């Protein structure tokens, strides 16, 4: 937990409340702290597979980052809990190159709190990170991790393709597209590996690509009780799109709102 999350937890002790529930396993309203982790896990269970969800955070004035240019700058304790839970419910996490660079991603692990529920859900112990880069560049902090916990999705024309294969292992580099990564090809390739529960944590451009291609099933959006002003990215970037979503669940803790929004098909 970063220092901001720690200080927030010290100042605020309100329970996490389920205000709207789309799950028959948990009815609303409910005090999720009293019901325990099994109820919270059930409140976020994907309704079917395959399933592609995004997890993003925004301030009240619509910024996807804090003043420091990182989404971590606007995280709250409630957001951190759900962040780790969503990872625990996924086969793999797919992240765009810009976010990998800005947020300093390394290989992933499952928070101990959720490991038992993940195992009971039939999911493997490891959680691969899939980096998306049109140019095929492996971020320095991920270079040389060739055990299958880090993969790269890139293009056939990527200048860094050969170096990526050498760094991560050829079987861990997925070519899906000629000039730009084709998200539909990537989702299909991950599905062939048996990874049907996919989570993306951004960034806004990669999320915009998924939405434009009609691939997003769910947006988990945290609204932090913070204003930052300035000129910062929004949750979604890219060309204009019009996509309707339906509210599936809504949680609240210490003023942080956490919503599950399902794409209307």
CORLINKA-V244650 format. One record per helix or strand. SS is the DSSP state (@ for helix, = for strand). FROM is the first residue (numbers start at 1). LEN is the number of residues. If there is no record, write none. Layout:
ss->SS from->FROM len->LEN
ss->SS from->FROM len->LEN
//
This chain:
ss->@ from->3 len->9
ss->= from->17 len->4
ss->= from->30 len->2
ss->@ from->32 len->4
ss->@ from->37 len->7
ss->= from->51 len->9
ss->@ from->71 len->4
ss->@ from->77 len->12
ss->= from->92 len->5
ss->@ from->97 len->7
ss->@ from->112 len->9
ss->= from->128 len->5
ss->@ from->140 len->3
ss->= from->150 len->5
ss->@ from->161 len->8
ss->@ from->170 len->3
ss->= from->173 len->3
ss->@ from->183 len->10
ss->= from->197 len->4
ss->@ from->204 len->9
ss->= from->218 len->7
ss->= from->245 len->9
ss->= from->256 len->8
//
